[in-house]
């Protein structure tokens, strides 16, 4: 018996028979629905579910056969048991032919009911079992059909028993082909052994999985087949169920990941921007199959997007690719916004670059701040199925590679600059050390030749210089005076007009030729190659507006005189010009000259001239000494009747006078010592190489007489002095044969001469002594030991000269 009660519809016009039959059927756990009217019974058949119908034959209005025919119109399979009287074999036979399940004759006694119950129960249970089986099969079929993937079942011998319609749709196999050949009909021959092995593994081990290609009407599609065993009640495997899943997206995703990985490695190893853009473009085509694509890069100079790479199809479609500037294209808008955009109808877009374009749809993907990936198609909605996430990842990886490339390029440039800077710094340090040593030698130089030889020889001895020379420049001609190194043949070319040496002096700045071999003429080139000179530099020697010629240095390598080295050598040239000026001034002050010049200065502005004007007396220069701090110690004399207090107080009131002292002399004159910060007239004369022979300041003007060395031209000297001293005029010019009359001698240093003169003027040598050594030292603002040291050395040198001269006589 089944778990649920059987339900039977009992139809008979005999109420007593209905009651008795219902009792017997109920004892067999049968749910009985009794009806005496065939019409009402038929309505219940239509509206309710029964496992069996039991009907009498002889009933008013509708006999049993008619009722059977009506039931069969409702349900062909519902069991129907007809009750007939004795001797009604023909009726029973007709009932069977009309579809009755069974018939039972009505007989007197209890036995007929036992037969009826047994017949009804057997028929109802058989019907219910078959119905449940049909429902189960229908459920299985529905379940199989509900699987969205390919599904099929085979017995252990591999013969297909069940499959869903998805298999037919995917493979194109008919049911007959599936029954005959099975799934192997659509598996490539090379993979069939692997499929059979997976099937056998599922039977023996419980499950298996394999990736295969399935031949479909549209081509090969990658599938994942999962095999699962089906067992019977005893646990024995009877069938194997196989689920086939389309893994195209997974395979494509895996391929995309692999491609992106390989592309990223390729991008990171690219050596140029052009290669980066080409790799990215090839990857876009490989990953997405874009119909026509191009990479654009941002050009800062043009302020526009310019083509960087394009596929052949793109060039065939567009020809010469356009440049996108601000406000005239969708591409530029997307680049500025920095967001991916798909345009389905390009020609209708308000900012289309070319409204007449053959492109229907277009894809724009920004590549960071570097540019844009653009793809176009002649058909609309081309990019609906494009994996935008993948192409955006590609764009991000490309931007990262461009970042790295830019950083590495900047780093390489920094390294190159640092290496060059380090090399220049080392060269500058070496040159600076050399120049400082040369400058220290210049301090000890006592003549022009000493200065020039010290510079030229030191440069060629210790520096990377093959030749150096110093020469004068006058009227566009160069006259070498001193040189050193192995390159005298280079001096043969100095006769050429407008040489670099002449230009350096005329323009007052260094002139550099970085590559002698490339820039020079044939004769220069030959001599440069012979001497090993790669470059040259000419430095003007000028100080205080006066030119002392030019210094020329030839270097071993090209571009030897770039940057710091040129500046350091220019500083050396300035120091050298200063040294030449100092030597010339010393020679002028000490030795006198061959030409005597007398000047008159109206309304002079110097401190001595100012005192003479304010006091109203004439002051005559007796001695002038330069001090270490740049000031001057000046001794002037005034007439003996001059008001000494007036002279001293007037001098002390001047800002340019830091000290004023009066000295008693022989009573016929008044001697005053002044420490002044400037002495324009004497300073200007000495600066331009003259020796001051006499100076007298009157209340209205000043007179100065100088001697000029024979090596100096008078006219340039007069012009230079006139530029320095307003109101000066040349009053007399006389050529002399001997020196003499100079205010300085070369036997004593400035300190020794100052000490000796101050001691003499203070009466240190008088008898009785007018001032002690300590008092004189205090007047000089030095210590007593320092005073006595300078005094002893000065006296020793003066006495030595006297005795040497006496011995010679």
Order of alpha helices (4+ residues) and beta strands (2+ residues): beta-alpha-beta-alpha-beta-alpha-beta-alpha-beta-alpha-beta-beta-alpha-alpha-alpha-beta-beta-beta-alpha-alpha-beta-beta-alpha-alpha-beta-beta-beta-alpha-alpha-beta-beta-alpha-beta-alpha-alpha-beta-beta-alpha-beta-alpha-beta-beta-alpha-beta-beta-alpha-beta-beta-alpha-beta-alpha-alpha-alpha
